[in-house]
Amino acid sequence: MAILDANDGCLITPTVPIGEGRDEAAFDPKTHLVFSSNGEGTVTVIRQESADKYTVLETVKTERGAKNMALDLKTHKIFLPLSDRGPAPPATAGNPSPQGSLIPGTLRILIFGV
């Protein structure tokens, strides 16, 4: 993960290791924590040590496919919605990594607190 200054777009730190299939990132200014939700089934938790230093605290196991995320700044909880999927169709040149269709009735939301 690269971390940029939101005011001017300058690169702060280019190499904070996170999981595969990354999708969402969120910053909690009160706790100084950065969260990266990763489609492989993890959330990487990063602490802002100073304005230009970030350290990975832990990688939390979630569920494969839980890549979307929302952060509630009041409760400092993150929410990851996901559903089960059916079998993936065969890969094609146009879609080398197809996903199966969502299975109705399997929606759930994983909730993690700081």
N, C-alpha and C positions, 0 to 999 in steps of 0.2 A: 504494500500500500504506500502510495506517495501522499505526503501531507503538504497541503498548500496553504498559504496565507489567504484568507477569504477577502481581505481588503485589496490586495494588489496582485494576487495570483502567483507570487514568488514561491518557489519550492523551499519548504522548510526541511523536510527529511524524505529522501527517496526510497528508503528500504526498511519498512516495517513489515515483517513476514505475517501473512494471513493465510487462511485456508483457500481451497480450490472452489471454483464456481461462485466467486464473490458476487454479491448483488447489491446490497444496501450497506450504507455506513451512516452512523449517527454519533453526535458529540453531545455529552452532557456537561455543560459548563460549570455546574455546581460541584459535581464529583470529579471533574477533569478526566472522565473516561470516554474513550472512543470505542464503538462497537462495530464490528464488521460481520454481517451474516453471510454465511457461505453455503452454497447449495450442496456441498459434500456432507452436510449435517453437523456443522459447527458454528459457533460464534466466537470470534477472536475479540478479547477484551484488552484494550491498550490504555495505559495511563499516560497522561500528559504530565511529565515530570517538571518541565519548564516550557517556555515559549518555543524552544527549538529542540526539545528532547522528549521522545516517546518510547515507552517500553512495553512489550507484550507482558501482561500479567498472567493470562491463562487462555486456554482454548476450551470452551464449554461444548460438550457433546449435546446436540439437539436431535434432529431427525433429517435424513437425506431429503432434500427438496425444500427444507424450511429456509428459504433464501430471502423472502420479503420480510421487512421488519419495520416496526414503529417504536419510537421511544417516547414515553410519557415523562416529561420533565418535572411534573409534580411528584410522582411516586418513584421516579428513577427506575421504572420497570421497562423491559423491552417485551414486545409482543411479536410472535412469529406465526403467521397463519400458514397452514398447509393442508393438503388433501392427498389421499392415496391415489395412485395412478394405475391404470391397466397396463398390459404388456405394450412395449414400444413396437411400432411397425418397423419393418426392415429399413436400414439406412440406404440413402440414395446419394447421388452426387450433389443434388441440390439441398439435401438435408442429411448430413453425415451423422448427426446425433439426435435422432427423433425421440420424442417423449410419448408415452402412452396418454390416453385421454384421462381426465379427472374422473374419479368414481363418485357419483352422487351420494350424498349422505355421509361422507367421510371427513368433512371439514372439521378442523380442530385448531385451537390457538394455543401455542406454547407460551408461557409467561415466565420470565426470569427477573428476579430482583437483585439489586446491588446490596 
